[in-house]
Every structure is written in C-alpha cells, then in structure tokens.
C-alpha cells in the first residue's frame, strides 16, 4: 500500500510532524526535515474568523506552497482531492445534531457549518482506506442534554460508509509529556481491508489490548468490563440524533458492524520528562542555557496570570437609558 496522506484542518502540520518524525528544520531552506515515509499529497487549512491565515502561512513555510490549500473546505470539490491511503485531521468539536431536509429527495443532512460532514463527504467520494482523527475528549459525552449523542452520530456515519472504528482518550501527561492534555483519537478502517479481517478475528475482550491505539499507547493489563451499545437498532443518523439515550461513551472502545464495546481503561504511564529535568540537562552542558527557562521576578505575576484560569470577577455597570 502506498503511504499517501491527505490532511484536513491541518493547522501548522501536527499530524505531519508526528507521522514523519520531524524534529529538525533545514536552516538553509527553512523547510521541515521529514524522516518518515508518508507522502502528504494534499492538505487543507483555512481559518474563517481571521483575515491573516497564520497557521496556513506556517504550514507552507515548513512544507512548501504546493502542499496546502487555503480554501474553505466547504467549497472544495471533494472529487479534486488526490487519492490517498490515510485521511487525517483535527476537526472542531461542534453540535452534531442532524435534520431531515425540506426536500425528501435530499434525504438527511447534517447541521450547516459542522465540519465533520466535510470529512464524511471526502470519505464518500474518495473511499479512504484508513482514517485518523483527533478531537477534545468531551466529544464522548456531548451534548449535556443528550449525553453521547454526538459521538454516536459519528459512529453511525462511519458504519454507514463501511468502516469499523476504534478510539482512545489519551492524556499526554501519561506518556512522558509535562502537560495534562486529553484528546480523543479515532481510528477508522474500511470493513474489507486486511486489517479489518484481522480485527474481527480477535476475541472481543482482547481487542482492547491489540488494537492500534492501545498498542501504541499501552494500557494496564487487567480485566475490563465492556459496555455494549447496538447502533443497528437506530434506522439512521437522524434516528440517533433524535432518540439516542444510551449515555456517554467511555475512554476506549471500538465498533464492529454497528455494535459498540467500550470501557474506561487505565494507561500504563511513563516517566514524565519534566522541566526540572530539562533544566538539569541544560545546566550540565551549558549553564547559560538555563536562563532561557527562568521567569524573572518582574514577569512572574504576568506569567501566573497567563498560565492561570483567568477568572475575572464581572462587575455590572449601571446603565441609564434615556426615553
């Protein structure tokens, strides 16, 4: 299989950095030094809320002008996107409610402006063999009025398009990073793929250990109690959007042919590479480098504010309205 990637909602290229093991910049060209074998054939980055496209500008500086589109993904003709083996993207967390359109001929459509439907359109058009997506962990329990509905809409969409799915909430702090940052990673793969055949042959309770995400980020070996949800009892995504009442999804799970198995897992944590360790290393090789990591006294209050919760007491102003 050719290792060709399309990157949606690319930002500054986070997926590309990870897949191609980028740690260095060529000082002559200012381009990233890509050590992996993944060929990023097309990317899209567009920020509608700003005139200056900072993330896009950063992306093309590091990867070249031919690598990334700056067109609103809603306006992209999905048939023009190059063929690929892997689709990746960190899409926004939005309200995934759906509705039946006024014209029955148009069937069921997603809420306008929700960018997941653009992912769906790409998958429908290009039939991507593998998909890797990232989002905030609250996706598993949103919205507050109907816990789990949004994620179940996504899972039903994947099932309808012919995919099995596995997911996992990963906290960067559990795997050596000095930052508490929880994100859900969703890995979907075509039902007719070799990986899918292997996946379905595994015992249900063993899949927690053997699926891609939990092998890459190991979990503690113990007996986990799996919860089951049958999405096949819902006719379509509209039925789920209106009637889902199963509750939130847990931190790791998978879906095979519309049947969902999920549980809360315990990560096999790694030693954190803390700032204290960085400072010791810096001081060992060059004592002057240590100063780069030290916040001076006069800047400490500002630093605490910027890194803090920024809770500001609101004071109502008296407003006089003239008749």
N, C-alpha and C positions, 0 to 999 in steps of 0.2 A: 504494500500500500504506500502510495506517495504521501509524504508528510507535508501536506499543503493546508494552510490555516487561513481562515477569514476571521477578523477581529472586529466585533461590533462594540460601540460605546467604548472606544479604545483608550480614552484618556491619554496618558503620556506613554502608554505601552506596557502596562503591568504584566499582562499575560505573556507578551513577547519577551520581556525581561526574564520571566521565570522559565518558560519553555526553552529558550535559547541560552540560558545560563549566562546572562550578561552581567559582568562585574567591572568592565573597563570601557573607557571612551578613547577612541583614537585622537590624539592631541592635534594631529595634522588636519584631519577631515572633520573632527567633532562628531563623527558617527559612532554609534554603539558597536562594540566588538561582539559579534554573535558567535557563540561557541557551540550552539546546538545545531541540529539538523532540520529544524522546522522551517519551511519556506512560507513566509507570510505574504500571500499573493494579493491580499486586499484588506484594507481596514477602513473604518468609518468613525469619525469623531466630529461631533457638532454640538455646540452649546447654545441653545436658543435664547438664553437670558442675558447674553453679553455680546457686544459688538466686536470686541477683541477676542479672538479664539486662542487663548493661551495654551491650552492642552494640545490642540492641533498643531500650533507652531512648534511646541516642544517635540511632538512626535516626528514631524517632518525634518526637524533639525537633526535628530538622532538616527532616523531611518530612511530619509530621502523623500522628495516631493511626490514620487510616483507610488509611494506606499500607502497613502491615506487620502480618503475622500472627506471633504468638509461640507458635504451636502446633507440637509436634514434627511434622516433615514426614512421618514415617511414618504419623501419624494423620490427615493431611489427606486428605479425599476429593478426589482429583485432578479429578473432574468439576466441582467447585465453583470451580476456578481459572479466572479470566477468560480469554477468548480473547485471543491476542496474536500478534504477528509475530516477536518475538525473545525467546528464553529465555536468561538469563544466570545465571552462578553460579560461585563459587569453592568447589568441593566438597573435602572432605578426601581425602588420599591414603591408601587403605586396601588391604587384601588383596582382590583381585577374583576369587578362586577361586570356582567355581560347583559346584553339585552337582545330581544328579537327586533329586527329592523322593521320599519313601517311596511316595506315591501316583502311579502313572504318569499318572493323569488330570491332575495338576497340572504335569506336564512338568518342565522345567528351571527352577531358581530360583537366584537369587544368594545369596551368603553373607549371613546375617542381620546387619543393622546397617550394611551398606555403603550409603552414601547415594547412590552412583551409580545404584542400582536405582530410587530415587525419581525421579531425573531421567528414567530410562527410562520409568517409569510415567506421568510427565507428558507425555512425547513421544508415547507410545502413545495416551493419552487425548485430548490437545489438538492433536496433529499440528502442532507449532510449525514454521513455515516455516524459521526460522533459529535457530541455537544458538551461543552464545559462552561457553566455559567456561575456567576458569583453575585451574592446579594446580602443584605443585612439579615441577621438571624430572626428578627421579628416577623419576617415573611411567614414563618411557620405558624404563627398564632394570630395573624391579622385577618380581617379587621376585628376590633374589640367587640363589635356587635354580633359577630358570627365567626368565632374562633376557627381558624384553619381553612376557611373558605377560599382565600386567595391561592394558597398553595395547592389545594385540591383542584381548583380550576386549571392551574398549570399542569398538574399531573394528568388530568383527564385530557388536556390538549395533547400532551406528549403521547399518551396511549392511542388517541385517535389518529395521530400522524404516524404510528407504527414504531414507537420507541419503548424500551424498558428504561427504568430510571433508578439511580441510587443517589443518595445525598448524605451530607455530613456537615454539622456545625463545627467549625474549627476555631479555637482560640489561639491566636499567635503566641500568647504567653505560655501555653502548654508545650510549645515546641521550640524553646530556646530564644524567643524574641522578647526584649524588655518592654512589651506593650500588651495591654489587655485589649484585644481587638477580635470580636467574634464575627464570623462571616459564615454564611451557608454556601457550600459548593455543591452544585447539581451536575451530575454526570449522566447523560442520556445516550443511548446507543440503539441503532436500528435492530429490530427483532430478528432480521435474517442474517445478521453479522455472525462471524465465528465466535466473537467474544460473547454474544448473546446466547449462543448454543452452549458454550462453556458455563455461562452464568446460570442458565436454567438447570443444568445438570448437578449443581451444588445443592447440598441439603439446606433447607430454609434457615435453620439456626446457625449454619456455618457461614452463610453469606455475609454476615456482619464482619467476620474476620477476613474473608477472602476478597471482598470487593475492592476496587481500585483505591478509593479514598481512604478506607480504613487500613489498607496495606501500606499506603504511603505515609499516613499519619496513624501509627499503631494505637490500638486500644487495649485495655487490660483484659486478660483472658478470664472470663467468669461466665456464669450462666445468666444471660439476659432474658427477661420476659418480653416477648414480642407481642405488640398490639396489632390487630388486623383490621383493615378497612377495605370493604369491597366497593370500588368505584363503579363497577359494572351495573350496579342497581340503579344508577342515575343514567337517564337516557342520553344526556349530552351536557356540555358545559353550562348551558342555560339552566338546566335542571339543578346542577350543583350550585350555581350562583344563587338560585332562589331557595334551595331546600337543604343545603349541607348543614348538618347538625352533629357531626362526629366529634368536634372539638379540635384542639390544636394538634399539630404533628410534633413528634419528639426529635431529639438531636441527630439521630442517624436512622436510615431506613432505605427501603428500596421498593420498587413497584414492578411486578411481573404480570403482564396481561391484565392490567387493571386492578390487581389485588395488591394492597399495600401492607408491608410489615415494617413496624418502626418501634424504637425504644430509646431510652436515654442511656448513652454509653459513657464510660469513664476513660479518658485519654491516658495513654502511657506517657506521662510527662517527661520532658527532657530538661537538663540543666539550663537555666536562664543565663544568657551571656549579657550580664548587666553592665551599666555604665561604670560601676566601680571597677569591674574587670578591665574595661576599655582604658580607664584612667591609669591603672597599674601598668598595663602594657605600653601605653603612650609614654609614661614617665620612665620606663625601663629603657626604651630606645632613644627617646629624645625628650628630656624634661620640659623643654619649651612647648611641646605639643599639648601638654596638659592644660595650659592656659586657655586653649580653644574651647574647652568643655566647662569652664568655670564661669558662673554668673556673678558679675561684680556686685558689690553691696548696693550701689545706687540703682541697679537694674533689677534687683531681686523682687521688689514689690510688683513691678510691671510684669515680670516673669510669672509670679504666682497668680496674678490676675488672668493672664493669657492662657495659662495651663489649668486654671481652676474652672469651677462650674458656671461662673459668670452670672450668679444670681443677683439681680439688681432689684431692689425694692421699688415698686412703682408708686408714685405719688400722684394722686388725682389732682388735676388743676381745676380751679374754679373758673368756669366759662360763663360769661354774661351774654345772653342773646338779646339783641335789640329787636323790638317789634317794628 
